[in-house]
């Protein structure tokens, strides 16, 4: 095996929870003068198209977990075609390492790497291992996890598993919320985050709760991420109630909003929760009820049990969220207490951990 990492391929796709860490990892390697290419599906390209410093190749895949047998057969054909394309791409580019970021989009690339005897690492940032990573477990050289409490990994693979932390952008790892700002603010400045599904549900459900807050004379400013087609409705709602607001669609510079707020309401994807806790932003986690293997609830429960956040399930929003906002508005020290707990947590060593483990792999050292 080569002594020096010269070329790496990162396989990702699907949701931002897989794609944003892939971008962060790619940037880390590029900064070290390592040639990096990303393979992604169409969904992942929506997030990556803003980064024109990356070399991105589109290879679409599919999942075989379909209720319709005919659709399952079509998916199997798509997967075989994706494996063939991945095989040809790796053969032509000859990387000395492949990094699979989870999700079914990474499966064909990692399988092709195994066939070609290219070492590959898989990364799991949720607290229960995803289906694609579970199938790749026996084949992977190493398994990087964000947290040692991850569920679903058999004991027989324990020697492959290494806790590295959450792969997030370095700007966020180095960011600190203004602690004095949290303490002196009289109004709640709330950031509402989530993907397309969260934007739809939050726009429908949170507006009624904010109307209740308005009637209770709770001072609010709302920064809300929404779908473009929701702009008109939300603008009308906040202006009619005279609630201070700012609405926005997708942004790749979330730090601009972290600087303005003292509380966030968010879905419980692992990447977003990691960004919030590392930036020391108090937040209320609302897990997506339909997430695979209920992984968002597992993520949120871990943060809640450690005092890093609040947790409200979507079914309880209508009667629990107003009570919680009202409680915080009357006792802002609750946010300061949460920040104090969050300060016990940090992923600042994640890239150092990655470099250390990869260096050992390249030199065939025993762990």
C-alpha positions as CSV (number, residue, x, y, z in Angstrom):
1,X,0.0,0.0,0.0
2,X,1.2,3.5,-0.8
3,X,2.8,5.3,2.1
4,X,1.2,8.6,1.2
5,X,-2.4,9.4,0.5
6,X,-2.5,11.0,-3.0
7,X,-6.0,10.4,-4.3
8,X,-9.3,9.8,-2.5
9,X,-12.8,9.3,-3.7
10,X,-15.7,10.2,-1.4
11,X,-19.0,8.5,-2.1
12,X,-22.1,10.3,-0.9
13,X,-25.6,11.3,-1.9
14,X,-29.2,11.6,-0.8
15,X,-29.8,14.0,2.1
16,X,-27.8,16.9,3.5
17,X,-26.9,14.6,6.5
18,X,-24.7,12.6,4.2
19,X,-23.6,15.3,1.7
20,X,-22.6,18.1,4.0
21,X,-20.1,16.0,5.9
22,X,-18.8,14.7,2.6
23,X,-18.1,18.3,1.5
24,X,-16.4,19.1,4.8
25,X,-14.2,16.0,4.5
26,X,-13.3,16.8,0.9
27,X,-12.3,20.3,1.8
28,X,-10.1,19.0,4.6
29,X,-8.2,16.7,2.2
30,X,-8.0,19.4,-0.5
31,X,-6.4,21.7,2.0
32,X,-3.8,19.0,2.5
33,X,-3.1,18.9,-1.3
34,X,-4.7,15.6,-1.8
35,X,-6.6,15.0,-5.0
36,X,-10.3,14.5,-4.2
37,X,-13.3,13.5,-6.2
38,X,-16.9,13.1,-5.0
39,X,-19.3,10.6,-6.4
40,X,-22.9,11.6,-5.7
41,X,-26.5,11.0,-7.0
42,X,-28.9,13.6,-8.3
43,X,-30.2,14.4,-4.8
44,X,-26.8,15.0,-3.5
45,X,-25.8,17.3,-6.4
46,X,-28.5,19.8,-5.2
47,X,-26.2,20.5,-2.2
48,X,-22.9,20.2,-4.0
49,X,-23.6,22.4,-7.0
50,X,-22.8,25.6,-5.0
51,X,-19.2,24.3,-4.4
52,X,-17.5,24.8,-7.7
53,X,-14.1,24.0,-6.2
54,X,-15.1,20.3,-6.0
55,X,-14.8,17.6,-8.7
56,X,-18.2,15.8,-8.6
57,X,-19.2,12.8,-10.7
58,X,-22.9,11.8,-10.8
59,X,-23.6,8.1,-10.4
60,X,-27.2,7.4,-9.4
61,X,-28.2,4.4,-7.4
62,X,-31.4,3.1,-5.7
63,X,-32.6,1.2,-2.7
64,X,-34.0,-2.4,-3.0
65,X,-36.4,-1.7,-0.1
66,X,-39.5,-1.2,-2.2
67,X,-43.0,-2.4,-1.4
68,X,-43.7,-3.2,-5.0
69,X,-41.9,-6.3,-6.4
70,X,-41.7,-4.8,-9.9
71,X,-40.1,-1.6,-8.5
72,X,-37.7,-3.7,-6.5
73,X,-36.5,-5.6,-9.6
74,X,-35.9,-2.3,-11.4
75,X,-34.0,-1.0,-8.4
76,X,-31.8,-4.1,-8.5
77,X,-31.0,-3.4,-12.1
78,X,-30.1,0.2,-11.3
79,X,-27.8,-0.9,-8.5
80,X,-26.0,-3.4,-10.8
81,X,-25.6,-0.6,-13.4
82,X,-24.3,1.7,-10.7
83,X,-21.8,-0.9,-9.5
84,X,-20.5,-1.3,-13.1
85,X,-20.2,2.4,-13.6
86,X,-18.4,2.7,-10.2
87,X,-16.1,-0.2,-11.2
88,X,-15.1,1.5,-14.4
89,X,-14.6,4.9,-12.7
90,X,-12.4,3.5,-10.0
91,X,-10.4,1.5,-12.5
92,X,-9.8,4.7,-14.6
93,X,-9.0,6.9,-11.6
94,X,-7.2,4.4,-9.3
95,X,-7.6,6.1,-5.9
96,X,-5.7,4.8,-2.9
97,X,-8.7,5.2,-0.6
98,X,-12.5,5.4,-0.9
99,X,-14.6,7.0,1.8
100,X,-18.3,5.9,2.0
101,X,-20.5,8.5,3.8
102,X,-23.5,6.3,4.3
103,X,-26.8,6.1,2.4
104,X,-27.6,3.8,-0.5
105,X,-25.7,6.1,-2.9
106,X,-22.4,5.1,-1.4
107,X,-23.0,1.4,-1.6
108,X,-22.1,0.7,-5.3
109,X,-18.8,2.7,-5.1
110,X,-17.7,0.9,-1.9
111,X,-18.6,-2.5,-3.3
112,X,-16.6,-1.7,-6.5
113,X,-13.7,-0.6,-4.3
114,X,-13.8,-4.0,-2.6
115,X,-13.8,-5.9,-5.9
116,X,-10.8,-3.8,-7.0
117,X,-9.0,-4.2,-3.6
118,X,-9.1,-0.5,-3.0
119,X,-9.2,0.1,0.8
120,X,-12.4,1.8,1.9
121,X,-13.7,3.3,5.1
122,X,-17.4,3.8,5.9
123,X,-18.6,6.6,8.2
124,X,-21.8,6.5,10.3
125,X,-22.9,9.7,12.0
126,X,-26.2,8.6,13.3
127,X,-26.7,6.7,16.6
128,X,-28.0,3.6,14.7
129,X,-26.2,2.3,11.8
130,X,-27.9,2.8,8.4
131,X,-28.9,-0.1,6.1
132,X,-26.2,0.5,3.5
133,X,-23.4,0.7,6.0
134,X,-24.8,-2.4,7.7
135,X,-24.4,-4.4,4.5
136,X,-20.9,-2.9,4.0
137,X,-19.7,-3.7,7.5
138,X,-18.1,-7.1,6.6
139,X,-16.3,-5.6,3.6
140,X,-15.0,-2.3,5.0
141,X,-11.4,-1.9,6.2
142,X,-12.5,0.5,8.9
143,X,-15.7,1.9,10.3
144,X,-15.6,5.5,11.6
145,X,-18.5,6.5,13.9
146,X,-19.4,9.8,15.4
147,X,-20.3,8.4,18.7
148,X,-19.3,5.2,20.6
149,X,-23.0,4.7,21.5
150,X,-24.0,3.8,17.9
151,X,-26.4,0.8,17.8
152,X,-26.6,-2.0,15.3
153,X,-22.9,-3.0,14.9
154,X,-22.2,-6.6,15.7
155,X,-19.5,-7.3,18.3
156,X,-17.5,-9.3,15.8
157,X,-16.7,-6.0,13.9
158,X,-15.7,-4.1,17.0
159,X,-12.0,-4.1,16.0
160,X,-12.9,-2.2,12.9
161,X,-14.8,0.5,14.7
162,X,-13.3,3.8,15.7
163,X,-15.0,6.8,17.3
164,X,-13.8,10.0,15.5
165,X,-16.5,12.5,16.3
166,X,-18.8,14.4,13.9
167,X,-17.4,15.5,10.5
168,X,-18.6,19.1,10.2
169,X,-17.3,22.2,8.7
170,X,-14.2,23.7,10.4
171,X,-15.8,27.2,10.5
172,X,-18.5,25.7,12.8
173,X,-15.9,23.9,15.0
174,X,-14.2,27.2,15.5
175,X,-17.4,29.3,16.0
176,X,-18.6,30.4,19.5
177,X,-22.0,31.9,20.1
178,X,-21.9,35.3,22.0
179,X,-22.6,34.1,25.6
180,X,-23.3,37.7,26.8
181,X,-25.8,38.1,23.9
182,X,-27.8,35.1,25.2
183,X,-27.9,36.5,28.8
184,X,-28.8,40.1,27.9
185,X,-31.5,39.5,25.2
186,X,-35.0,40.2,26.4
187,X,-36.7,38.6,23.4
188,X,-36.4,35.1,22.1
189,X,-34.7,35.0,18.7
190,X,-35.7,31.6,17.3
191,X,-34.1,29.9,14.2
192,X,-36.2,27.3,12.6
193,X,-34.3,24.7,10.6
194,X,-34.9,21.6,8.6
195,X,-35.0,19.9,5.2
196,X,-37.9,20.1,2.7
197,X,-40.2,17.9,4.8
198,X,-39.5,19.9,8.0
199,X,-40.1,23.2,6.2
200,X,-43.5,22.0,5.2
201,X,-44.6,20.7,8.6
202,X,-43.0,23.5,10.6
203,X,-44.7,26.1,8.5
204,X,-48.0,24.4,9.1
205,X,-47.6,23.7,12.8
206,X,-45.4,26.3,14.3
207,X,-47.4,29.3,13.1
208,X,-50.3,28.4,15.3
209,X,-47.9,28.1,18.3
210,X,-46.3,31.5,17.5
211,X,-49.7,33.0,17.4
212,X,-50.3,31.7,20.9
213,X,-47.0,33.2,22.0
214,X,-48.0,36.5,20.5
215,X,-51.3,36.4,22.4
216,X,-49.4,35.7,25.6
217,X,-47.2,38.8,24.9
218,X,-44.0,36.7,24.5
219,X,-41.5,38.8,22.6
220,X,-40.2,36.9,19.5
221,X,-38.1,37.3,16.4
222,X,-38.3,34.4,14.0
223,X,-35.8,33.3,11.4
224,X,-37.4,30.6,9.4
225,X,-36.1,28.3,6.7
226,X,-38.9,27.4,4.3
227,X,-39.7,26.3,0.8
228,X,-39.9,29.0,-1.8
229,X,-43.6,28.3,-2.3
230,X,-44.1,29.1,1.4
231,X,-42.6,32.6,1.3
232,X,-45.9,34.3,0.6
233,X,-47.9,32.5,3.3
234,X,-45.3,33.0,6.1
235,X,-44.7,36.7,5.1
236,X,-48.4,37.4,5.4
237,X,-48.7,35.5,8.7
238,X,-45.9,37.3,10.5
239,X,-46.8,40.7,9.1
240,X,-50.5,40.3,10.1
241,X,-49.5,39.5,13.7
242,X,-46.7,42.1,13.7
243,X,-44.1,39.5,14.7
244,X,-40.6,40.4,13.8
245,X,-39.3,37.8,11.2
246,X,-36.9,36.9,8.5
247,X,-37.6,34.0,6.1
248,X,-35.0,32.3,3.9
249,X,-34.7,29.2,1.7
250,X,-31.6,27.0,1.6
251,X,-28.4,28.6,2.8
252,X,-24.8,27.3,2.9
253,X,-23.8,30.0,5.5
254,X,-25.8,29.1,8.5
255,X,-23.3,30.8,10.8
256,X,-24.9,34.1,9.8
257,X,-28.0,33.0,11.6
258,X,-26.2,31.4,14.5
259,X,-24.9,34.9,15.4
260,X,-28.3,36.4,15.6
261,X,-30.3,33.9,17.7
262,X,-30.5,32.4,21.1
263,X,-32.6,29.3,20.4
264,X,-33.2,26.9,17.5
265,X,-36.0,24.5,16.6
266,X,-34.7,21.8,14.3
267,X,-35.2,18.3,13.0
268,X,-32.8,15.7,14.4
269,X,-30.4,14.8,11.6
270,X,-27.0,14.1,13.1
271,X,-25.2,16.7,11.1
272,X,-27.5,19.6,12.1
273,X,-27.4,18.6,15.8
274,X,-23.6,18.4,15.6
275,X,-23.4,21.8,14.1
276,X,-25.7,23.3,16.8
277,X,-23.9,21.7,19.8
278,X,-20.4,22.6,18.5
279,X,-21.6,26.2,17.9
280,X,-23.1,26.2,21.5
281,X,-26.6,27.1,20.3
282,X,-29.4,26.0,22.6
283,X,-32.0,24.0,20.6
284,X,-35.3,22.1,20.6
285,X,-35.0,18.9,18.6
286,X,-38.2,17.7,16.8
287,X,-37.4,14.3,15.2
288,X,-38.8,13.3,11.9
289,X,-41.3,10.5,12.7
290,X,-40.7,8.7,9.4
291,X,-36.9,8.6,9.6
292,X,-35.4,5.2,8.8
293,X,-35.2,3.0,11.9
294,X,-36.4,6.0,13.9
295,X,-32.8,7.3,13.9
296,X,-33.7,10.9,14.4
297,X,-35.4,10.1,17.7
298,X,-32.4,8.1,18.8
299,X,-30.1,11.1,17.9
300,X,-32.4,13.6,19.7
301,X,-32.7,11.3,22.8
302,X,-28.9,11.2,23.2
303,X,-28.6,15.0,23.2
304,X,-31.6,15.4,25.5
305,X,-30.4,12.8,28.1
306,X,-27.1,14.6,28.3
307,X,-28.7,18.0,28.9
308,X,-27.5,19.4,25.5
309,X,-31.0,20.1,24.2
310,X,-34.7,19.9,24.6
311,X,-36.7,17.2,22.8
312,X,-40.3,17.4,21.7
313,X,-41.8,14.7,19.4
314,X,-43.8,16.0,16.5
315,X,-47.1,14.5,17.8
316,X,-46.6,16.6,21.0
317,X,-45.8,19.9,19.4
318,X,-49.3,21.4,19.7
319,X,-49.4,21.2,23.5
320,X,-45.8,21.1,24.6
321,X,-43.9,23.7,22.5
322,X,-45.9,26.7,23.7
323,X,-45.4,25.6,27.3
324,X,-41.6,25.3,26.8
325,X,-41.2,28.6,25.0
326,X,-43.2,30.3,27.7
327,X,-41.0,28.7,30.4
328,X,-37.8,29.8,28.6
329,X,-39.1,33.4,28.1
330,X,-39.8,33.7,31.9
331,X,-36.4,32.2,32.8
332,X,-33.7,32.9,30.2
333,X,-31.1,31.3,32.5
334,X,-32.3,28.0,31.2
335,X,-30.5,28.7,27.9
336,X,-27.3,29.7,29.7
337,X,-27.5,26.4,31.6
338,X,-27.8,24.5,28.4
339,X,-24.8,26.3,26.9
340,X,-22.8,25.3,30.0
341,X,-23.7,21.7,29.4
342,X,-22.9,22.0,25.7
343,X,-19.4,23.3,26.5
344,X,-18.6,19.8,27.9
345,X,-18.9,18.5,24.3
346,X,-16.6,19.1,21.3
347,X,-15.8,17.6,17.9
348,X,-12.7,19.7,17.4
349,X,-10.4,16.7,17.2
350,X,-12.4,15.0,14.4
351,X,-9.9,15.8,11.6
352,X,-6.9,15.0,13.7
353,X,-8.5,11.6,14.5
354,X,-9.2,10.9,10.8
355,X,-5.7,11.7,9.8
356,X,-4.2,9.5,12.5
357,X,-6.3,6.5,11.6
358,X,-5.7,6.9,7.8
359,X,-2.0,7.3,8.4
360,X,-1.9,4.0,10.3
361,X,-3.9,2.3,7.5
362,X,-1.4,3.5,4.9
363,X,1.5,2.3,6.9
364,X,-0.1,-1.1,7.7
365,X,0.2,-0.5,11.5
366,X,-1.7,-2.5,14.0
367,X,-4.3,-0.7,16.1
